[in-house]
Amino acid sequence: MSDSRSRPARGSDLSTARTPAADALPRPRKRPVQARARFTVQAIYDAYVRIWRRDGPDALTMRALADESGFAIGTIYEYFPNKAALHSGYVRHVMDTLRARIREQVVEAGHGPWREQLARMVEITCAADGDAAFFDTDMHYLEAQIAAPEHHQRSFDALADVWCDAVAGWEDLVPQPAPERVRMLIFLVWSAMRYRLLADPVKTDEALWLAEMREICERTLAPA
């Protein structure tokens, strides 16, 4: 995680002030649809993360992003009108990637005992493997400033739906837990994972923390 001193100031253009109008919130100009556009946006996000991790949020300018990515600054502006919109797009990308990984690796390709599939799903959700998209404490602070409550709700509902689909496919988990229990469980896991970016109340290392989360989930879903 980056040093807290690098967190953008409230008045910076990255921490665009919230307004009552939903359409005033920063957002990308468009979602990439064609393969070339998806490649371009992914390359922009990769450059964005490299600058963020190497030099800190304050070093992230549209000019620096153009230099790092190799794209003309006009190309970047085609997708992102400003840095706040870029961050908004990247946060959405993180969530899209998370859900896609669970769907591909657990829902669609799931095999083996339900406890093993659950362990994999918890690991992906908690960003505890090397393939997780980068997301740190400073990004967490910025997300709170640019995302409306309905955005958080929509994103959580989509994640909970993937968890419910996964659990429903575990034929060896009998009886099946109610969807409400699964949704409450992902709420617990997601809340713990996100708050751990801000504070670690029990001061555990990541491996031990992940093991505890897996055990909590397994005990919650296991038949009585």
GIURLIN-V947940 format. One record per run of one state. SS is the DSSP state (hx for helix, st for strand, lp for the rest). FROM is the first residue (numbers start at 1). LEN is the number of residues. If there is no record, write none. Layout:
BEGIN
SS|FROM|LEN ; SS|FROM|LEN
END
This chain:
BEGIN
lp|1|3 ; hx|4|3 ; lp|7|6 ; hx|13|3 ; lp|16|6 ; hx|22|3 ; lp|25|10 ; hx|35|21 ; lp|56|1 ; hx|57|3 ; lp|60|2 ; hx|62|8 ; lp|70|3 ; hx|73|7 ; lp|80|3 ; hx|83|26 ; lp|109|5 ; hx|114|12 ; lp|126|11 ; hx|137|10 ; lp|147|2 ; hx|149|20 ; lp|169|10 ; hx|179|17 ; lp|196|10 ; hx|206|16 ; lp|222|3
END
